[in-house]
Amino acid sequence: MKSLRLILGNARYFGPSWVFASINILFGTWAIYIPTVKENLGIDKSQLGIAIFCLSLGVFIVFPFASTIINRVGVGKSTWYGVILSCMAAMLPLLSPTFYMLMASLFLFGASNGFTDISMNTLVTELEKKDGAKFMSASHGFFSLGGVLAGLGSFLIGPLNNPVLHMGIAVLLVLTVNLMFYRQYVGEVAVAIQKEAFSLKHFKPLLLLGLISFIAMGSEGAIVDWSGLYLKEISLAPEALWGAGFLGFQITMTVGRFLGDGISARLGSVKMVALGTLLSIIGYILVLTTVTYFAIIGFALCGLGFSVIIPELFRIGGNVKGVTSSQGVSFIAGAGYSGFLCAPPILGFLADNYSLKTSFMVLFCVALIILGVLALLKRKSA
């Protein structure tokens, strides 16, 4: 909890951490109105899927250009501009009068969120380098906290009965707090590194880190999407417990991120990723027993394990020799989002053609792959 105390006691660290929360407050508020938007526009599930794909497309489009913009404008200014763009873009989907306007709006929302995501992770990486502080994992904890705040905001749906007003309140909250703290980070620029010619020795570590990111975020997405159905159909859990796996996963994900920095300071990032992977593997073993309460505990252990992996990957990627921190963060984020989007439909295909238990056996196997990749990384660093 040392990193959490560091954030809460120092405006220099709270400002960037609140940006993490801000992005999920905006995204979470949009997400709770997806059924309303579908109904208001009279679109079917396929059209809704296409519109949401446009959001993902916006995220991916910005990845190749983000590091160049961040290095040119400055990581602090890029983060602040990203917050402003995200706040403006968040209003558009709920104001869209047609399906095609919704597609365009979600593309812009995704692009602004993707740019802010890379900027804020690069900013934290740079502050850790300059100050010798560790708060990357806790910053991701604030991201999870933002999702919790958005979830609590769902209680406003009935009293307000106005999606645009609800999003306006969320934007006002995000902007008000950011206006109080953005001066703490807006002047930050990335530390210049000596430019070197392209070399595979620089790219290989990023490729390995990207593979881990792809697996880890893909696994996160799969558990979020499929844990409830697993408990219902495979574990035959009572209806009251269908959401228990997801809840346990989210709680331990948040707690783990707030605790992660302190443990990482003692173990080091690579060992931290290994520890998180081992916890996830144990979690999968419990899930695969199919016993309801073991499965719920297993999902919670998976949340605890995966909670520290992505923050540590950003930390490692932002410090790869010969690569700017923004380039490292962009590559790992792009690989991770690819996994987050690809894994659920792939596992859904496996579930349709084999069984949902088979899908989770695959997740267990790819978690073992992470350990192999870590062994390669350790050997290369040695």
N, C-alpha and C positions, 0 to 999 in steps of 0.2 A: 504493500500500500504506500510505500515511500514515494513512488512516482505520482500517485493520486494526490498526496499531500503537497508535492512539489507543484503540481498544476494548480491546485486550489489556493496555494499560498503565494503564487508568483504570476503576475499578469502577463509576463513575457511568454509563459507556457500555457496559460489558460486561453489566451487569444487564439492560437492555432488549434488547440483542442476543441474549442467551441465551433470552429469551422467544421470539424468532423461531425459534431452533433447536428450542425445546421443542415448539412447535406441530407442526412437521414430524416430529419424533421420534415423537410420539404418533400422528399420522395415518399416517406410514409404517409403523409397527408394526402398526396395524390393517390396512393395505392388504395386507401380506404374508400375512395370515391370511384374506383374503376367500375363496379356494378352500376352506379348511378349514371356515369357517362355512357356506358353501353345501352342502358335503357333510354336515356334522353335522346341519343342519336339514332336509336332504332337499328343498331348493327348486331350482327350475329357473332358467335364465338370466333369464327375464322377471321372475320374482319378485325375483331378486337386483337387477335393474335398478331395480325399484320401490323396494326398500329403500335403494339408493344414492341414488335421487332424493330420498328423505326426508332424507338427509344434506344434500343441496344445498338442499332446501326450508328446513331449519333455518337454514342460512347466510343465505338471503334474508330470512327472517322477521325476523331480528334487525337488519338494516340500517336500517330506518326509525326504530328506537327507540334505536339504539346511541349516537348523538351526544347525545341528551337525557340519557341515563343517565350518560355520561362527563362531561358538563358539570356535572351535579348532584353526582355522587359524587367527581369528581376523576379525572384521567387516570391518575395513578399507582396509586390504589386500584383503579380499574377494571381496569387491566392485571393487577395481582396477583390480584384476585378472578377474572378470566378464566382465569388459569393454574390456579387451584384447581378451578374448575368444569370446565375441560377435562380435568384429571387424573382427576376423578371420572367424568366422562362417558365417557372413553376405555375404562374397564373394562366399561361396560354392554353394548356389542355382543357381546363375547366371552362374556358371562354369559347372554345371551338364550336362553331355552329354546324359544321359538316364533318363527315368522316375524313375527307382529304385534309381539311384544316387540322384535324386531330393528329393525323400522321405527321404533318409538318411541325406541329407544336411539340410533339413528343420527340421528334428528331432533335430540335433545338434544346429541349430540356435534357436529353441524353448527352448532347455535345457539351453543354455548359457544366453538367455534373461530372462528366469524364475529365474535363480540363481542370476543374476544381479539385477533383480526387488526386490527380497527379501532382498538382501544385502544392496541396496541403501536405501530402506525404513527403515531397521533396523538401518542403519548408521544415518539417520536423526533423528530417535527416540532417539538414544543414545546421539546425540549432543544436542537435545532439553532438555534431562534430565540433562546433565552435565552443560550446559550453561544457562539454564532457558530461552531459546529463543524459539520462535514459528515460524517455517518456513516450516512445512510439507505441508501445503496447497499450498504455493507458489512454493515449489519444484515440486508438481504435475502440477502447472501452467507451469513450464519449460518443463514438459513432453508434454503438449499440444502445447507449443511453438515449440518443436522439430518436431511435426507433421506438423505444419505450414511451418517450414523450409524445410521439406521433400517435401511438396506440391509445394513450390516455386521452388524447384529443378527440378520439372517436366518440367520446361521451358528449361532444358538442354537436354531433350530427343532428340529433332530434331537436334540441333547443334552438339551434341556429336555422336549420332547414334551408341552408344556403351554402352550397359548396364553394362558391367564389369568395364569400365572406369568410368562411372557415380558412381557406388558403391564405386570404389576406391577413388574417390574424397570425397565422404561422409565419408568413413573410415578415410581418411587423416584429414578431418576437426575435426572429433570426437577425434581422437588420439592426434592431435596437441594441442587442448585446454585442454584435460585431462592431457597431459604431463606437462602442465604449472601449473596445480592445484592439481594433485593427492597427492603431498607431504603434502598438508594441511589436508588430512584425512586418509592417508594410515596407520598411526600408531595407529588409534583408535581401542580400544577393548571394548567389551560390559561390562558394570558394572556387577560384579559378584553378584548373588543373592543367598540367603540361599536356599539350596536344600531341598525340602519337598517331602514326599511321595505323590503319585498320589491321588488327591482328587476331587470329583465331584464339590465341591464348587469352585475350580479353573477352571474346564472344562466348567461348565454351562455358565459363562459369555462369554467365547470364542464361545460357541455354538450359543448363541444369537447374538453375533457380526457377526459370520459367516453367519447366516441367513439373517441379514441386508445386508451384503456384497453381498451375492448371489442375493438378490432382486435388489439392487442398480446397480450392474454391469450388471445384466441381462437386466434391464430396459435401461441402457445406450446402450447396444448392439442392443436392439430392436429398439430404436429410430433412431440410426445410419442406420440400415438396412431398416426400414420400413417407415420412415417419408416421403420420397419422393413419395412412392407409395400411402400412405394415402392421401397426398395432391392431387395427380393425380386422384385416383379412388373414394375417399370418399368425399373430399372437392371440387372436380371438378375444381381445380385451373388451370389457364392457364399455358402452358408449361414453360414460363419464371420463374414461381414461384415454380416449383417442387422441386428445391434444396434449397429453402429459409428456410424451417424448419430445415434442416441439418445445414445450415450455421449459423442460429440463435442459434441453440443448441451449436455448436462448439465455437462461439464467447463468449457467456455467460458462457460456461464451463471454458474457459481460464481466462476471467475477474474475475469470481467468485473465482477461485483458488488463484489468486493474492490478492484478498481482504479478503479471508477467515480467515487467521491467526489473523489479528487484531480484527475481530469480535469474533472469538473463544476465544481470551484472555479475553474478557469481559463477554461472555456468558457461557463459558465452553463447552467441547466437546459434551456432551449428548444433551444439549439444541441446540447446533449448528446443530447436525444431525436432531433434531426435526424441526428446522427452515427450513433446506434444504428440508425435507420431505413435510412440509406444502406448500412450494413454488412449489414443483413438483406436489402435489395434485391439486393445483389451476391451474397449467399448463395443467394437464390432463383434467380438467373440460372444459377449453377453447378449447382444442383439440377435445373433444367429442361433442362440439357444431357443428362441421363440417364446420363452416363458415371459409373460407380460411384465412382471416387475423387474426381472433381469434386463429385459429389453429397454425399459424406461431408464434404468440406471445406466445401461449401455449408451443410450442416446446422450445422456447427461455427460458421461465420460468423453464421448466424442466431441461434445461442445467444449469441454475443458481443454482437450488436446488441440483441436483446431483453432482455438482462440488465440494461441500464441504463434502459430506458424506464419500466417500472412504478415503480421507486424515485423517479425524477425526477418522474413524474406525481403521486405522493403529496406530494413536496416542494413542487411548484407548487400543487397543490390545497389544501394546508394553509396557504398564504399568500395565497389570493385575498381581496382587500379586501372587507370587509363580510360575510364568511362565517367562522364558527368553524372552527378546524382540524379538529375532529372531523366537522363536517358535510361539509367538502371531502373528507376521507379516506373517509367513508362513501359518498359519491356515486361517487367514482372506483372504490372497491372493488366496489360493487354493479354498476357498468357492466362492470368487468373480469371478475368472476365470471360475469356473464351471457354474455360472449363465450367464456369458458373452457368453459362448459357447452353453448352453442349451436353453436359452430363445428364440433366433431368430427362430430356427426350431420348437419349441413348438408353438410359436405364429403364425408361418407360417401354421402349421397344423390347428390351430383354424381359421385362415383367409380362408383357402381352404374349410373348412367344415361349417363355419358359415359366418363370414365377418371380414374384417380388423378392423372395428369399435369394434367388439366383443373383438378382441385381445387387443385393447387399453383400453377397459373397464376392462379387466383382470389386466392390468398394473396399472390402477387406484386402483383396489381392493387390490393388493399386496402392494401398497404404504401405504394404510391404515394399513396393517399388521405391517409395520415398526413402526408406532406410538404405536401399542400395545406392540411390543417387547421392545421399549424404556421405556414404563411404567414399564415393568418387570425389566429391568436393573436398573432403578431409585430406585425401591422398594428394590432390592437386595443390591444396594450400600448403601442405607439408613440403 
